[in-house]
Amino acid sequence: MVRYRHFRKVSPNPIYRSSYLITIFFMMITAFVLAEICSALPLSGSIYIWAAESAGPKYARFFGFIVAWWSCTAWMTFAAGNCQTTANYIVSQVQVWEVEFPGGASNDNVKWRAFIWAISEVLLVLAIAINYLPPRMYSAVFKFSAGLMIVDFLLCVIWLPIGVSRTYGFRSAKDVFTMTYNGTGAPAGWNWILCL
């Protein structure tokens, strides 16, 4: 929600592109390192097996434990983060459609935060419940998810441009690719960093 509120006050188009390039660079480093480890240690397992083998016999158990714990914690954080992000995306429509929320749709409001938390928990329970489905249903879940993504993509490339052209119109190429607007009052460099 903080990023949403920040982006309403800025126009971070060049920032999106630069952060995308930075992300690609570091993801490529990670991919290259993992590919090198996989080829050097052709073992069946996960990253903690490779860490244990890389550490040598003396520290293998310690490094394997640390990396496995880190990986487990990361996956739990990813699941919670995905649910929180999805909940924020869903409730952001309340502000877009200017729907009144008791006490205001702000992180200063405890009721608002509890509302987002409740939605996050429902999404987390749904994500966990899918894992308890019989394996024969995995194909149906995958097909439903893929279909939903295709519908979303088609709406974005067909319906969204038509809606924009019929209402407020498209922005110019200069606005889209080069313009930044700092409505936060922060220095330009700090504003850029906040948008990353």
Salt bridges, closest charged atoms under 4 A:
none
